[in-house]
Amino acid sequence: MNLLFLIIGSFLLLLYAGMLISGGKYDYMIEPLSGDDFPFRFTYCVGLRWIDIGGGKLKGSVGDKLRHDAGLIYTPQYAEFYARIILAQMLSFGHLSVALFWVLAGLFDAGMSGFLVLIGAVFGVYTMYYYYNHTGEKVRERTELCESEFPNAISKLALIVNSGVILRNAWEMTAAGKTGEFYTLMQKSCDEMKNGMPEIDAIYNFGVEINSPDIKKFTSALIQSIERGGGDLPIFLASQSAELWEHRRQTMLQKGEKAAGALLMPIALMFCGVMLIVIAAAMQSFSM
């Protein structure tokens, strides 16, 4: 038994329990959270207490990344709040991981203790890194879904505008026509327009929130067309639709070529294996 590891681990575990029991002051932040997005949320009071001990501010590149990703998923006005929650996630699970493994390390001999301390450190760092990147992964997944829905949505928008419907109504009709991440964000921009936000600002926010270079480029060009009076909107949207479908075709061709290239090596190895078997069988028959 390693007494030092046991004492430190027990202290960390008792500290965790104390923070958990006395964390009621953070209930107003934790209770509104979704259990699906934030599992074991009752433990986040430990991380929130560590944030307060550290000064209560999210600093440096870690804070900037958490605010950026949280702003894209949960809207900019809630970026600071959700960034704090995500950091609390990281610290809560990291603290618990280290404490548990250090207690375990104290119950074994010296050789095993060192291994368990190392495993605890690695697991704690991995847990924190996972939650640090989790929101960013959600942003990337949503962006990919939006990019896949983008050509269909713009084609429909172009058809409606070319039929004589004004852009705002065409935008609403397109948003209401299907389900998906892209259409959900379109509907969100429609709600912003209904609540008094200027059309240009709502479309700009739409492009920023999706976080796709291609979609940002489209929304910027669309805003410029609106600012010029919107007379060229039918032509602009038709050309954009054609470009997007051509871009998708080229992307699919490139993916097909990459997939074919990836299959080439296994096929070549299988062919070589078959040839070796045939050659070995032929040599054996000649030697008989």
Secondary structure, DSSP 4 states (H G I P E B T S, - for coil): --HHHHHHHHHHHHHHHHHHHTGGGGHHHHTTS-TTTSTTGGGHHHHHHHHHHTTS---HHHHHHHHHHHHHHH-GGGHHHHHHHHHHHHHHHHHHHHHHHHHHHHTS-HHHHHHHHHHHHHHHHHHHHHHHHHHHHHHHHHHHHHHHHHHHHHHHHHHHHHTT--HHHHHHHHHHH--SHHHHHHHHHHHHHHTT--HHHHHHHHHHHHT-HHHHHHHHHHHHHHHTTSTTHHHHHHHHHHHHHHHHHHHHHHHHHHHHHHHHHHHHHHHHHHHHHHHHHHHHHHH-
